[in-house]
């Protein structure tokens, strides 16, 4: 009797196990993508391969129509150099909106602005020439800020907008918190101060928000502009107009390395796709070129396209327009 009962139990257990195995073999396997964390998903719902990201520094991007910011490895708080000017321009346009075609109110420059410009020039910061009594329209001031990356105009705009540099910086940090930029701290409106720090993922948020302003987007898509005293100034973004790049802002110094906030429009799977991203901390003798190259390669890998072979050879603006911050000693390279 005991043996018979034991056999019945064994048979029952075996039948149950068989039913479970049959059910599992007949049901479709779970999707690998569905099992991943949301931050690991890529442009069109696929996994972002590790090969997308630059080998050095940090990077992040977002695709238009998606809310998920895709952040690469090595996200950490770091100096961002002149990428900080994106927030400066965003706040100025938020407080003093411009419609397309409008120039806005005028800003009269003072003797103190000239003295500040001279001081910054001696430090070999990126500046544009100004004169006491010169009047810049809001649009012209933003062009000086965003194209040649003029640190002196960042100070002018901060004072004009908020009454003082400190009040403007406080507003920068308030805006950062409201946008969920939890790893960001601004200490100046130009990014010259190494205390102005953030992450690539945080900066994608403000870049994407700023590019929603038509005037901001049109300025950063401009190769050059004419200013009353400085004359023609050039955009330091030499990728502009090539391979779908339509902006946004370069930055560099010894603490930050090569940085580039960008927007590119490419075709992915037959769809026109807008990619907004940021690369920080790119190494190289020419830091701005390093940031541009890292962004170009990253967009190519996201979209599955190769970069044009002449990208590294394109002519850059004069060195004074390139240096967003600290000077670098000249480097002489012997070419074969």
Buried (B, 14 or more C-beta within 10 A) or exposed (E): EEEEEEEEEEEEEEEEEEEEEEEEEEEEEEEEEEEBEEEEBBBEEEEBEEEBBBEBBBBBBBBEEEEEBBBBEBBEEBBBBBBBBBBBBBBBBBEBEBEEEEEBBEBEBBEEBBEBBEEBBEEBBBBBBBEEEBEBBBBBBBBBBBBBBBBBBBBBBBBBBBEEBEEBBEBBBEBBEEBEBEBBBBBBBBBBBBEBBBBBBBBBBBBBBBBEBEBBBBBBBBEEBEBBEBEEBBBBBBBBEBBBBBBBBBBBBEBBBBBBBBBBBBEBEEEEBBBBBBBBBBEBEBBBBBBBBBBBBBBBBBBEBEBEEEBEEEEBBEBBBBBBBBEBEEEEEEEE
